[in-house]
Amino acid sequence: MTQVTNNFSEITFGRRSVRSFDTSVKISHEEMLEMIDEAVKAPSSVNMQPWRFVIAESDEAKAILKPLIRFNTLQNETSSAMVLVFGDMKSQERAEEIYGKAVAEGKMPEEVKEQQLATIVPMYDNSPKEVMNDIVHIDASLAAMQLMLVARAHGYDTNPIGGFEKDQLAQAFGLDPERYIPVIILAIGKAKDAGYPSVRLDASEVTSFK
Amino acid sequence: MTQVTNNFSEITFGRRSVRSFDTSVKISHEEMLEMIDEAVKAPSSVNMQPWRFVIAESDEAKAILKPLIRFNTLQNETSSAMVLVFGDMKSQERAEEIYGKAVAEGKMPEEVKEQQLATIVPMYDNSPKEVMNDIVHIDASLAAMQLMLVARAHGYDTNPIGGFEKDQLAQAFGLDPERYIPVIILAIGKAKDAGYPSVRLDASEVTSFK
C-alpha cells in the first residue's frame, strides 16, 4: 500500500492543476496499476467500464505526444507520465468477462447475468455512435476524476488536459481511432510548483431547486 | 460544516450504487449547496464550469421525472433528491463573471484575464456543437464524480443514472434543450440498503505502458 494520506478534505479540496513536476520522480508500474485499480472503482453505465488507459512514460511515447498536446509541453516534459484516458466504443465485447467475473465471485446469480447481458449487449450494439460517444465520455471522466484524487492520496498531483489533437491521439498510439475515443489526458507526477489557485461560481449560481 | 467523515478510503472505495433510500430524510438547501460547492472544486476545461444542477426534490418535480427515468423509479420515489446534472453549451457567456472573480480575488492579473478571454471566448463560440458536447460531458462528469464522493463525506449515498430520456429532460424542467444537455442524474439520500457489490476488470487488463 503506497497511499500516503487518507485525509479526504485535504486530498479533494486541496487539489489544484499542477503543470510542473519533479523530473527525478518515476512512478513504478506496480503503483500506477494500484492507482488505476483504485480509480476504476468509479461507477460506469451498466458496469461496462469503457475506460482504457495508455501510460505514456517513455521518452519515445512523450516524443509522439509532444506535437499533439499543443501548449501543454511543460507537463509532457516534466511529468512522471501522461495518462491517456480513452473510451472504448465497443466495451460490450467484454461484457461476458465482466459479468462472468461477478458470477464467479458470487456477486451475481448466473440467471441474472444471462438476463442482463441479453438486454445490455444488444442495446450497446444497436446504440447510435453519438449515444455511445456520450456514454464513454461520461464513464471515462468519472474514472479520471477519481484517478486525480487517488493520485493525491498517493502523494502525487495531476493536470487534466483537454487541449490536444483529439482526432490523432489513438492512431499515434497504435489504437483503432474508430473504437478508442480519447477523452482526457492527465499529467501525473510529484508536484514541483503549487499549482494555480482558481475560482468557482458559487453553488447557488449554478443550481436551482424544483 | 456537515461533513461526517474525512476517511478518503472509506468514502471512495466504500462507495456503492444505492437504489433505496430512507424516505424520512430530507437534505436542507443549505447542505445541498454546501455539497455542490465542494463538488465543483473539480476542474473543468479552461475553468468554464459548464455544470448546472437542477435539484428535483418536490413531489411535483419527481412526478415530472417519473416517466423520463425508465426503470429507475425506486430511486426517484425514495431519494431525498434527484440531482439532474446538465452541461451548458454556452458556458462562455459566464466567462467574464468567472475570470472577473479571479481578478477580484487577486488570483489573476487583469491583463492575463483579458488575454485569456480573448482566446477562450472566440474558441468556444466557434467550436462545432460536437466538440462542445464532448467538453460539457467531460466537465459535468468530473463534478458528478466528486459530488458522489462528497455526498458520502456528508453521510449520504448516491446512484448515478444514465438511463433516462435524454432528449426530453431539459424541456421537462423548463430549460432550453439546445443549450442545456443532460449528462447524468444522481439519486441522493440516506441509504436504506447496502448497495450491490460489483466487480471491475483489473487495471492490468485496461492499461498499457508506452
Interface residues (C-beta under 8 A of the other chain):
Chain A: Q3 T5 N6 N7 F8 S9 I11 T12 F13 R15 S17 H29 M32 L33 E34 I36 D37 E38 V40 K41 A42 P43 S45 N47 Q49 W51 R52 F53 V54 I55 A56 E57 S58 E60 A61 I64 R94 E97 I98 K101 A102 E105 K107 N133 D134 I135 H137 I138 D139 S141 L142 A144 M145 Q146 M148 L149 V150 A153 P160 G162 G163 K166 F173 V183 I184 Y196 P197 S198 V199 R200 L201 D202 A203 S204 V206 T207 S208 F209 K210
Chain B: Q3 T5 N6 N7 F8 S9 I11 T12 F13 R15 S17 H29 M32 L33 E34 I36 D37 E38 V40 K41 A42 P43 S45 N47 Q49 W51 R52 F53 V54 I55 A56 E57 S58 E60 A61 I64 R94 E97 I98 K101 A102 E105 K107 N133 D134 I135 H137 I138 D139 S141 L142 A144 M145 Q146 M148 L149 V150 A153 P160 G162 G163 K166 F173 V183 I184 Y196 P197 S198 V199 R200 L201 D202 A203 S204 V206 T207 S208 F209 K210
